[in-house]
């Protein structure tokens, strides 16, 4: 590799190194003139192109969710029972915790009498340390592939290399997955991964392992579901998606949106959160205030009492103390913030963590002469694959 140091270097050689380092610098004029294609979606509004992590506790239904999406894309059906997939697309499922019999049973349970689509392809085993090479080989043979799902990351996660921290290992693997997706515009790669056992206030922190994985991913989707419950939530954030929560429910073993579309599913998710732990009357008051407030901004207590009785002020006061209602002015009540969630980017929140992955040395700047992820390796890589 070529090195730029503070030592004596011939002017021509030094200029060549500088030119190589700065070859990709672009200016505002160039950027302003570009016309970029719109983001492509595997599942409109939910899973964009790029690297997505799907997080959830064991046995929460992550594999069923992923399989139903794969089949919907391969058949040109409806993801989550409601989101239309406009055309049939090739998909690859690395179902590394399943076998052929279980795969057939699950597909038939999800599809009913419909045949398993030919554009649905899968593997139940990959050679140790060859998951990345296997995906690259598949994409070289089938460049029209729209979605690859790895189930689960734990099955292909390598140990840390000597001298490599857990964060560096996680970011190396996550960065490798993202690089494959980035080299194939329109491709989405979804990796299933378990969540932390501890409860996290920020759902991004529920990603098991270090922030290396979350920092490398373009999108994070968290499947939240209580044991024995048929209700669930999809919590989503990312670089190309607005942060949101969508209500879903299990119907005959298949996850479907709780609502006719994503907007209704988001409303149902907010209603569930607002009504958690409340009695029927409090729930009805919240629904009424939300609906009426959408028209007039806030609702006078007089109107609430006319609707729910003279004791409604007791319920309203309790809901205000709990933070479920707010009073913008005396005698008027509304849902805090209108019930609209904030929009954020996990890339912004976690970007500072990526500093540990720099390829600098104390002697100067290094320019790698090869790219481990650039092509299908003909020999096992010395520095480890996943």
PyMOL commands that set and color helices and strands:
alter all, ss='L'
color gray80, all
select helices_A, chain A and resi 11-21+28-33+62-75+100-111+131-141+153-155+166-182+203-206+211-216+262-275+280-296+301-308+312-321+336-339+346-357
alter helices_A, ss='H'
color red, helices_A
select strands_A, chain A and resi 2-4+41-43+47-48+50-56+78-79+83-84+91-95+120-123+147-151+188-194+219-225+231-238+244-251+254-257+299-300+326-329+332-334+360-361+364-367
alter strands_A, ss='S'
color yellow, strands_A
deselect
rebuild
show_as cartoon
